[in-house]
Amino acid sequence: MLGKSTIEIPLDSKKTAELLLAALSPETKSGPSDRATTSVSIRDSILVIEVEANDITALRAAINSYLAWVSACLRTVELA
């Protein structure tokens, strides 16, 4: 792997972190590209997204995808 990034997103509660983990976990099995692998976990109320990619373009694309999904999930949680 050429590039690696770890993103930690503090959330309001562990329950919200668990909801996001459940929503994002399926994406790690069929990610947006074969050039990147991603894992998602939680630590207390922090969502942790780890991305490894073969090239910087794939790394950026995977990070953008996951951040967009997190944003959409958080908006949905706020509306619910």
Residue pairs with C-beta under 8 A, 6 or more apart in sequence:
1 37
1 52
1 53
1 54
2 53
2 54
2 55
2 56
2 59
3 51
3 52
3 53
3 55
3 56
3 58
3 59
4 50
4 51
4 52
4 53
4 59
5 50
5 51
5 59
5 63
6 48
6 49
6 50
6 51
7 48
7 49
7 50
7 51
7 63
7 66
7 67
8 43
8 46
8 47
8 48
8 49
9 46
9 47
9 48
9 49
9 70
10 45
10 46
11 17
11 20
11 45
11 46
11 47
12 45
13 45
14 42
14 44
14 45
16 45
16 74
16 77
17 42
17 44
17 45
17 46
17 47
18 42
19 73
19 77
20 40
20 42
20 47
20 70
20 73
20 74
21 40
21 41
21 42
21 47
23 69
23 73
24 40
24 47
24 49
24 66
24 69
24 70
24 73
25 40
27 38
27 40
27 65
27 66
27 69
28 37
28 38
28 39
28 40
31 37
31 38
31 62
31 65
32 61
32 62
32 65
33 53
33 58
33 61
33 62
35 53
35 54
35 55
35 58
36 51
36 52
36 53
36 54
36 58
36 59
36 61
36 62
37 51
37 52
37 53
38 49
38 50
38 51
38 52
38 62
38 66
39 49
39 50
40 47
40 48
40 49
40 50
40 66
41 47
41 48
41 50
42 48
47 70
49 63
49 66
49 70
51 59
51 62
51 63
51 66
52 59
53 59
53 62
